[in-house]
């Protein structure tokens, strides 16, 4: 089924989970699961555009993933470089802007170069946005933001006594992005794994049993349909919503 065009989430964030289990179930090396997961990324980017989702954020590599076996980390970095080299022309053709959140400056030279090229090639597009979370961790992001905000206070650019969420959020990796409306995690796991913890304060969450390599447009559409059935109150009552009170304004202190 296709969800209705009304109330499509503006921003969907996905924790892409289950590549290793997908491969294990088939007696394949873990890297084969990751390779298949890359193909799913292309499918879901196209599906998000077809559904009218303007921002799609994918948790591609966490700050904790460096602790995996070195050969797996090396393979993941190689897949990232391959994906960026292959997909940049497609992103340009489809007018999709690429963003990155995380400490991307710590990535190896190869994928970092391709990432910089893709960001530069798509920087003028506005309609569609792909956000890759690379070397990302929400706690690391908060520590970096607090450090930057403290430096701004010391330099006189911010006033400590006037700190609000709006002023502080300008120092997050996601400063130029809207908060997610919908968070999806695949593979049946039901945790956030240090992903956009603050930005998802009011996001609807859906935990899909489908392993990421098998996640298809129909699964994304089903998640959007479920999102459309929910009432987002942002701390208000249903009666307040019916009376016309703006829930998003209530959620921004």
C-alpha positions as CSV (number, residue, x, y, z in Angstrom):
1,X,0.0,0.0,0.0
2,X,1.0,3.6,-0.5
3,X,0.6,6.0,2.4
4,X,-1.6,9.1,1.8
5,X,0.2,12.2,0.7
6,X,-1.0,14.1,3.8
7,X,1.2,14.1,6.9
8,X,4.3,12.6,5.4
9,X,7.2,12.9,7.8
10,X,9.6,15.6,6.8
11,X,12.6,13.8,8.3
12,X,13.0,10.1,8.7
13,X,16.1,8.7,10.5
14,X,17.0,5.0,10.2
15,X,19.3,2.8,12.3
16,X,20.3,0.3,9.7
17,X,20.7,-3.0,11.6
18,X,20.9,-6.6,10.8
19,X,23.6,-6.9,8.1
20,X,25.6,-9.4,10.0
21,X,22.7,-11.6,11.0
22,X,21.4,-11.6,7.4
23,X,24.8,-12.9,6.2
24,X,25.0,-15.5,9.1
25,X,21.5,-16.9,8.3
26,X,22.8,-17.6,4.8
27,X,26.2,-18.9,5.7
28,X,28.0,-15.9,4.2
29,X,30.8,-13.7,5.6
30,X,29.6,-10.6,7.5
31,X,31.0,-8.4,4.7
32,X,28.5,-9.9,2.3
33,X,25.7,-8.6,4.6
34,X,27.2,-5.2,4.5
35,X,27.5,-5.3,0.7
36,X,23.8,-6.2,0.4
37,X,23.1,-3.4,2.9
38,X,24.7,-0.9,0.6
39,X,22.3,-1.9,-2.2
40,X,19.4,-1.4,0.3
41,X,20.6,2.1,0.9
42,X,20.2,3.0,-2.7
43,X,16.7,1.5,-2.7
44,X,15.6,3.4,0.4
45,X,17.0,6.7,-0.9
46,X,14.8,6.4,-4.0
47,X,11.9,5.2,-1.9
48,X,12.1,8.2,0.4
49,X,12.0,10.6,-2.5
50,X,9.0,8.7,-4.0
51,X,7.1,9.0,-0.7
52,X,7.9,12.7,-0.3
53,X,10.3,12.4,2.6
54,X,12.6,15.5,2.3
55,X,15.3,14.5,4.8
56,X,16.6,10.9,5.2
57,X,19.3,10.3,7.9
58,X,21.1,7.0,7.9
59,X,23.2,5.7,10.8
60,X,26.1,4.5,8.6
61,X,29.0,4.1,11.1
62,X,29.0,4.9,14.8
63,X,31.8,6.2,16.9
64,X,31.8,2.8,18.7
65,X,32.1,0.8,15.4
66,X,35.9,1.4,15.4
67,X,36.0,-1.3,18.1
68,X,34.9,-4.0,15.6
69,X,37.6,-6.4,14.1
70,X,40.1,-4.4,12.0
71,X,39.3,-6.3,8.8
72,X,35.6,-5.5,9.2
73,X,36.3,-1.8,9.8
74,X,38.5,-1.7,6.8
75,X,35.9,-3.4,4.6
76,X,33.2,-0.9,5.9
77,X,35.4,2.0,5.0
78,X,36.0,0.5,1.5
79,X,32.2,0.1,1.0
80,X,31.7,3.7,2.1
81,X,34.2,4.9,-0.5
82,X,32.7,2.7,-3.2
83,X,29.2,3.9,-2.4
84,X,30.1,7.6,-2.5
85,X,32.1,7.2,-5.7
86,X,29.2,5.3,-7.4
87,X,26.3,7.4,-6.1
88,X,27.5,11.0,-6.3
89,X,26.4,11.2,-9.9
90,X,23.0,9.8,-9.0
91,X,22.6,12.3,-6.2
92,X,23.4,15.1,-8.6
93,X,21.0,13.8,-11.2
94,X,18.2,13.5,-8.6
95,X,19.1,16.8,-7.0
96,X,19.7,15.3,-3.6
97,X,21.9,17.2,-1.2
98,X,24.4,15.2,0.9
99,X,25.1,16.2,4.5
100,X,27.3,14.4,7.0
101,X,27.1,14.5,10.8
102,X,29.8,13.1,13.1
103,X,33.6,13.4,13.3
104,X,34.1,12.8,9.6
105,X,37.5,14.4,9.7
106,X,38.7,11.2,11.5
107,X,37.7,8.9,8.6
108,X,40.4,7.4,6.4
109,X,41.7,9.6,3.5
110,X,39.9,7.7,0.7
111,X,36.3,7.9,1.9
112,X,36.9,11.4,3.3
113,X,38.0,12.6,-0.1
114,X,34.9,11.1,-1.8
115,X,32.7,12.5,0.9
116,X,34.0,16.0,0.4
117,X,33.6,15.7,-3.3
118,X,29.9,14.5,-2.9
119,X,29.1,17.3,-0.5
120,X,30.6,20.0,-2.8
121,X,28.8,18.6,-5.8
122,X,25.4,18.6,-4.2
123,X,25.6,21.7,-1.9
124,X,23.2,23.9,-3.9
125,X,20.2,21.5,-3.9
126,X,17.4,22.1,-1.4
127,X,14.4,19.8,-2.2
128,X,15.9,16.4,-1.1
129,X,18.5,15.7,1.6
130,X,20.5,12.6,2.5
131,X,22.3,12.8,5.8
132,X,25.0,10.2,6.6
133,X,25.9,9.8,10.3
134,X,29.6,8.8,10.1
135,X,31.8,8.3,13.1
136,X,28.8,9.6,14.9
137,X,27.7,9.2,18.6
138,X,25.1,11.3,20.3
139,X,27.2,11.6,23.5
140,X,30.2,12.7,21.5
141,X,28.1,15.3,19.7
142,X,26.9,16.7,23.0
143,X,30.4,16.9,24.3
144,X,31.6,18.7,21.2
145,X,28.6,21.1,21.3
146,X,29.2,21.9,25.0
147,X,32.9,22.6,24.3
148,X,32.0,24.9,21.3
149,X,29.2,26.6,23.3
150,X,31.6,27.2,26.3
151,X,34.1,28.7,23.8
152,X,31.4,31.0,22.4
153,X,30.5,32.2,25.9
154,X,34.2,32.9,26.7
155,X,34.5,34.9,23.5
156,X,31.4,36.9,24.3
157,X,29.3,35.5,21.4
158,X,26.8,33.8,23.7
159,X,25.5,34.9,27.1
160,X,25.4,32.0,29.7
161,X,22.4,33.5,31.5
162,X,20.4,33.5,28.3
163,X,21.0,29.9,27.3
164,X,18.0,28.2,25.6
165,X,17.7,25.0,23.7
166,X,17.5,27.1,20.5
167,X,20.8,28.9,21.2
168,X,22.6,25.7,22.3
169,X,21.3,23.6,19.4
170,X,23.2,25.8,17.0
171,X,26.3,24.0,18.1
172,X,25.1,20.5,17.4
173,X,26.2,18.6,14.3
174,X,22.6,18.8,13.2
175,X,22.3,22.6,13.5
176,X,21.2,23.1,9.9
177,X,18.7,20.1,9.9
178,X,15.2,19.7,11.2
179,X,14.6,17.2,14.0
180,X,13.5,13.7,12.9
181,X,9.8,13.1,12.9
182,X,10.1,9.3,12.6
183,X,12.9,7.0,13.7
184,X,13.1,3.5,12.3
185,X,15.3,0.7,13.5
186,X,15.5,-2.5,11.6
187,X,16.2,-6.1,12.7
188,X,13.9,-6.2,15.7
189,X,16.3,-4.5,18.1
190,X,14.6,-1.9,20.4
191,X,17.3,0.5,21.5
192,X,18.7,3.8,20.1
193,X,22.4,2.9,20.3
194,X,23.6,6.5,21.0
195,X,21.9,7.8,17.8
196,X,20.3,11.3,17.8
197,X,19.2,11.0,21.4
198,X,18.4,14.7,21.8
199,X,17.1,15.3,18.3
200,X,14.6,12.4,18.6
201,X,13.1,13.8,21.8
202,X,9.7,14.0,20.1
203,X,10.2,11.6,17.2
204,X,7.8,8.7,16.7
205,X,9.7,5.4,16.8
206,X,9.1,2.2,14.9
207,X,11.1,-1.0,15.4
208,X,10.9,-3.2,12.3
209,X,11.7,-6.9,12.5
210,X,13.0,-6.9,9.0
211,X,16.8,-7.2,8.6
212,X,18.3,-4.2,6.8
213,X,19.4,-6.0,3.6
214,X,15.8,-7.1,3.2
215,X,14.2,-3.7,4.0
216,X,12.3,-2.5,1.0
217,X,10.2,0.4,-0.2
218,X,7.1,-1.4,1.1
219,X,8.6,-1.6,4.6
220,X,9.3,2.1,4.6
221,X,5.8,2.8,3.3
222,X,4.3,0.7,6.1
223,X,6.3,2.6,8.7
224,X,5.1,5.9,7.2
225,X,1.5,4.6,7.3
226,X,2.0,3.7,11.0
227,X,3.4,7.2,11.6
228,X,0.3,8.7,10.0
229,X,-2.0,6.8,12.4
230,X,-0.3,8.3,15.5
231,X,-1.2,11.6,17.2
232,X,1.9,13.7,18.0
233,X,1.0,15.8,21.0
234,X,4.5,17.3,22.1
235,X,3.3,17.3,25.7
236,X,-0.1,18.7,25.0
237,X,-3.5,17.1,25.4
238,X,-5.6,15.8,22.5
239,X,-8.2,18.5,23.3
240,X,-5.6,21.2,22.9
241,X,-4.6,19.9,19.5
242,X,-8.2,19.9,18.4
243,X,-8.5,23.6,19.5
244,X,-5.7,24.6,17.2
245,X,-2.7,24.9,19.6
246,X,0.6,24.5,17.7
247,X,2.3,21.4,19.3
248,X,5.7,22.2,17.8
249,X,5.7,25.6,19.5
250,X,5.0,24.0,22.8
251,X,8.0,21.7,22.3
252,X,10.6,24.5,21.8
253,X,11.4,26.2,25.1
